[in-house]
Amino acid sequence: MQDVLLFGLGRSTLFHKKKTSKSIQSLLEVMGGDISVEALESHGGAEVRPPIRANGLKLKTLDHGEQVVKPHGVFKTPAEAKGKYDFVVCANKALDPTGLPEVLTDVITPGHTTIVIIQNGVGAEEPFKERYPENSVITCVSWTGAGQEAPGLVVQTAADYLTMGSYPGGTETDKKAIEDFAGLIEKGGGKYEIVEEILRKRWEKVVWNACWNSITAITSYDVHSIVRSSKEAEPVLRRLMDEVIKVAQAQGINVSSNLTDELFENAMSRKVTFGSSMKMDVDAGRRPEVEVILGHAVRMAQKYNVDTPTLNLAYVAVKAIDNKFATQKL
């Protein structure tokens, strides 16, 4: 039996009142072991902790039917959850990736706990590896959809799939860690894939997110309506995707130059238009995940001398929104 702490169980992740792109519910429904939940006070934890403690977490899923998951513990802070865990799964909003490793010192045992990152964006792995060099880090790309009907009741709206890999990987310890984590997913019939080039998968999703998340958040408009709003829209948005691809390629990450065509076809061929998790956050007055989706790419562009005027503009616009909300909360 393995002990798992799921960090980040609030309205910004699993318990968003609208759709969310995170697959926390699939992890909870398929993982064996003693699962503990840390529900962040600042992200809706106060709302969801009482019903989960009393009745468990109720799930209506497409892949696994209806289930009730009863965590071993439900906590307000990492200090309350202090202990020795085999896995700490980070599924919180990635607002401060550089500060998170220090926040989790009470629940990460050096040389023992495997850190699993299931968040949007890029750049979250290195701060953990710097703070915990002896710990294995698994980084994941997740695609799914879910919504909250009531506190403690989650409905899955799109099939979940998890792509994962070790960061940076290569050791026998890393290999065993990812095999053990995959075993937890497989035990409950979850869908997953282990890949060597996990950073390529992450950057491929960032190409999607940097474009659609930013433009929907800035305009508070859906994707199809934005693209059809003017003849200039599609070329500008394609240029944004192309710039992010060039940033990845400059780092030696093998992202295909054809990815823009694939992602545009994916988006525009959907029968129903869509927004983004960033748009939901901005519409609700919450801070967006600007640094991991846009800021890291901008900094890598500067480091590798890649010209990214469209990406820079998207970052400046979303960063201003983020600063407005951060200032309002002071």
C-alpha positions in Angstrom: 0.0 0.0 0.0 1.4 3.4 -1.0 0.6 6.8 0.5 -0.4 9.5 -1.9 -1.0 13.2 -1.2 -3.0 15.1 -3.8 -2.0 18.8 -3.5 -4.5 21.3 -4.8 -8.2 20.4 -4.5 -10.1 23.6 -4.8 -12.2 25.4 -7.3 -9.2 26.2 -9.4 -8.5 22.6 -10.1 -11.0 19.7 -9.6 -13.8 21.8 -8.1 -14.0 24.5 -10.8 -17.7 25.3 -11.3 -17.2 25.0 -15.1 -15.0 22.8 -17.2 -11.4 22.2 -16.2 -8.6 20.6 -18.2 -7.1 18.8 -15.3 -7.5 15.1 -14.7 -7.4 15.1 -10.9 -10.7 13.2 -10.8 -9.2 10.4 -12.9 -6.3 10.1 -10.6 -8.5 9.9 -7.5 -10.8 7.3 -9.1 -8.2 4.9 -10.3 -5.4 5.1 -7.7 -4.9 2.5 -5.0 -3.3 3.2 -1.7 -4.1 5.7 1.1 -5.0 9.0 -0.6 -4.8 12.2 1.3 -6.1 15.5 0.0 -4.8 19.0 0.6 -7.5 21.5 -0.3 -6.1 25.0 -0.6 -8.0 27.6 1.4 -7.3 30.3 -1.2 -8.7 28.2 -4.1 -12.0 27.0 -2.7 -10.8 24.5 -0.1 -13.1 25.8 2.6 -16.1 25.0 0.4 -15.1 21.5 -0.5 -13.4 20.1 2.6 -16.5 19.6 4.8 -18.6 17.5 2.3 -15.5 15.4 1.4 -14.8 14.7 5.0 -18.4 13.8 5.7 -19.4 11.8 2.6 -16.3 11.3 0.5 -15.7 12.6 -3.0 -18.6 11.6 -5.3 -17.6 11.1 -8.9 -19.8 10.6 -12.0 -17.3 9.5 -14.7 -17.4 8.5 -18.4 -14.7 5.9 -18.0 -15.3 4.4 -14.5 -19.0 4.9 -13.7 -20.2 6.4 -10.5 -17.9 6.1 -7.5 -17.3 7.5 -4.0 -13.7 8.1 -3.1 -13.0 8.5 0.6 -9.6 10.1 1.2 -7.5 9.0 4.2 -7.4 12.6 5.2 -8.5 16.1 4.1 -6.2 18.9 5.1 -6.0 22.7 4.9 -2.3 23.2 4.6 0.9 21.0 4.0 1.8 21.5 7.7 -1.5 19.8 8.7 -0.7 17.0 6.2 2.9 16.6 7.4 4.1 13.0 7.0 6.0 10.6 4.8 4.4 10.1 1.4 5.3 7.9 -1.5 3.9 10.3 -4.0 2.9 14.0 -3.8 0.8 14.9 -6.8 0.8 18.6 -7.6 -2.5 19.4 -9.3 -2.8 23.0 -8.1 -3.0 26.1 -10.3 0.6 26.9 -11.3 0.8 30.5 -10.2 4.1 30.3 -8.4 6.2 27.4 -9.7 9.4 28.6 -8.2 7.9 28.9 -4.7 6.0 25.6 -4.6 8.8 23.3 -3.7 9.4 25.2 -0.5 5.7 25.2 0.3 5.7 21.4 0.3 8.7 20.7 2.6 6.4 19.2 5.2 5.2 16.5 2.9 8.2 15.7 0.7 10.8 13.4 2.2 14.2 13.9 0.6 15.3 10.8 -1.3 11.9 9.1 -0.8 8.9 11.0 -2.1 8.2 11.0 -5.8 7.0 14.3 -7.0 4.3 14.2 -9.7 3.5 17.4 -11.6 0.1 17.5 -13.4 -0.2 21.2 -14.2 -0.5 23.4 -17.3 2.6 25.0 -18.8 6.3 24.4 -18.8 9.1 25.1 -16.4 7.7 23.7 -13.2 10.1 20.7 -13.0 13.5 22.4 -12.5 12.6 24.2 -9.2 11.6 20.8 -7.7 14.8 19.2 -9.0 16.9 22.0 -7.6 15.2 21.8 -4.2 15.0 18.0 -4.0 17.9 16.6 -6.2 17.6 13.1 -4.7 13.9 12.8 -5.4 12.3 11.4 -8.6 10.2 13.9 -10.6 7.4 12.7 -12.9 5.9 15.4 -15.2 2.6 14.8 -16.9 0.4 16.2 -19.7 -3.3 15.8 -19.1 -6.3 16.2 -21.3 -9.8 15.8 -19.9 -12.9 17.8 -18.8 -14.9 17.9 -15.6 -17.4 20.1 -13.8 -18.8 20.5 -10.3 -22.5 20.1 -9.7 -22.2 20.6 -6.0 -19.3 20.7 -3.4 -17.9 17.2 -3.3 -19.8 16.1 -6.5 -17.8 16.0 -9.7 -19.0 15.1 -13.2 -16.5 14.1 -15.9 -17.4 15.6 -19.3 -14.6 14.4 -21.5 -12.4 11.3 -21.6 -9.2 11.5 -19.6 -5.7 10.6 -20.8 -2.4 11.1 -19.1 1.0 11.3 -20.8 3.9 11.1 -18.4 7.7 10.9 -18.3 10.6 11.2 -15.8 12.4 14.5 -15.4 15.2 14.4 -16.3 15.0 10.6 -16.0 17.7 8.1 -16.8 18.3 6.5 -13.4 17.0 3.2 -12.1 15.3 5.0 -9.3 13.4 7.2 -11.8 12.4 4.2 -13.8 11.0 2.4 -10.8 9.2 5.5 -9.6 7.3 6.0 -12.9 6.5 2.3 -13.1 5.0 2.4 -9.6 3.0 5.5 -10.4 1.8 4.0 -13.6 0.8 0.9 -11.6 -1.5 3.0 -9.5 -3.2 4.4 -12.6 -3.4 1.0 -14.3 -4.9 -0.6 -11.2 -8.1 1.3 -11.7 -8.2 1.0 -15.5 -6.9 4.5 -16.2 -5.5 5.5 -19.6 -1.9 6.6 -19.7 1.3 6.6 -21.8 4.9 6.8 -20.7 7.1 8.7 -23.1 10.8 9.5 -23.3 10.3 13.0 -24.8 7.9 14.3 -22.1 9.2 17.9 -22.5 8.2 17.7 -26.2 4.6 16.7 -25.1 4.6 19.6 -22.6 5.7 22.1 -25.2 3.1 20.8 -27.7 0.4 21.5 -25.2 1.9 25.0 -24.5 1.6 25.8 -28.2 -2.1 25.2 -27.8 -2.5 26.9 -24.5 -0.3 30.0 -25.3 -2.6 30.7 -28.2 -6.2 29.8 -27.1 -5.8 30.5 -23.4 -4.4 33.9 -23.8 -6.7 35.2 -26.6 -9.9 33.8 -24.9 -8.8 35.4 -21.6 -8.0 38.7 -23.1 -11.2 39.0 -25.1 -13.6 37.0 -22.9 -14.7 35.4 -26.2 -14.8 31.8 -27.5 -12.3 30.3 -29.9 -14.5 30.0 -33.0 -15.9 33.5 -32.6 -12.5 35.0 -32.3 -11.1 33.2 -35.4 -14.1 34.3 -37.4 -14.2 37.9 -36.1 -11.8 39.3 -38.7 -9.6 38.1 -41.6 -6.6 39.1 -39.6 -7.4 36.9 -36.6 -6.3 33.5 -38.0 -2.9 34.7 -39.4 -2.1 36.4 -36.0 -3.0 33.4 -34.0 -1.1 31.0 -36.3 1.9 33.3 -35.9 1.7 33.0 -32.1 1.7 29.2 -32.3 4.6 29.3 -34.7 6.6 31.5 -32.4 6.2 29.1 -29.5 7.2 26.2 -31.7 10.4 28.1 -32.6 11.2 28.7 -29.0 10.9 25.0 -28.2 13.0 24.1 -31.3 15.7 26.5 -30.2 16.1 24.5 -27.0 16.6 21.3 -28.9 13.0 20.1 -28.2 11.7 18.3 -31.3 8.3 20.0 -31.8 7.1 19.7 -35.4 6.7 22.8 -37.5 3.5 21.3 -38.8 1.9 21.4 -35.3 0.2 24.8 -35.9 -1.8 23.3 -38.8 -2.8 20.2 -36.7 -3.9 22.3 -33.7 -5.9 24.8 -35.8 -7.6 21.9 -37.6 -8.4 20.3 -34.2 -9.9 23.6 -32.8 -11.9 24.6 -35.8 -13.3 21.2 -36.6 -15.0 20.9 -33.3 -18.7 21.0 -33.6 -19.0 23.0 -30.4 -16.8 26.0 -29.7 -14.9 26.3 -26.5 -13.0 28.7 -24.2 -10.2 27.9 -21.8 -9.4 27.5 -18.1 -7.5 30.8 -18.3 -10.7 32.5 -19.6 -12.7 31.0 -16.7 -10.2 32.3 -14.2 -10.2 35.8 -15.6 -14.0 35.9 -16.0 -14.2 34.9 -12.3 -11.7 37.5 -11.2 -9.0 34.9 -10.4 -5.3 35.1 -11.3 -4.4 33.3 -14.6 -1.5 30.9 -15.0 0.5 33.4 -17.0 4.1 32.5 -16.1 4.0 28.8 -17.0 1.9 29.2 -20.1 3.4 32.4 -21.5 6.2 33.8 -19.3 8.5 30.9 -19.4 8.3 30.8 -23.2 9.1 34.5 -23.4 12.1 34.1 -21.1 13.4 31.1 -23.2 12.9 33.2 -26.3 15.1 35.9 -24.9 17.7 33.3 -23.8 17.9 31.7 -27.2 17.5 34.9 -29.2 14.2 33.9 -30.8 12.1 36.8 -32.1 8.6 36.5 -30.6 6.6 39.7 -31.0 3.2 38.1 -31.0 4.0 35.9 -27.9 5.4 39.0 -26.2 2.2 40.9 -26.7 0.1 38.1 -25.4 2.3 37.8 -22.3 2.2 41.6 -21.6 -1.6 41.6 -21.9 -2.3 38.6 -19.7 0.4 39.7 -17.2 -1.4 43.0 -16.9 -4.6 41.2 -16.1 -2.8 39.0 -13.5 -1.2 42.1 -11.9 -4.6 43.7 -11.6 -6.1 40.8 -9.8 -3.0 40.3 -7.6 -3.1 44.0 -6.6 -6.8 43.8 -5.8 -6.2 41.0 -3.4 -3.5 42.9 -1.3 
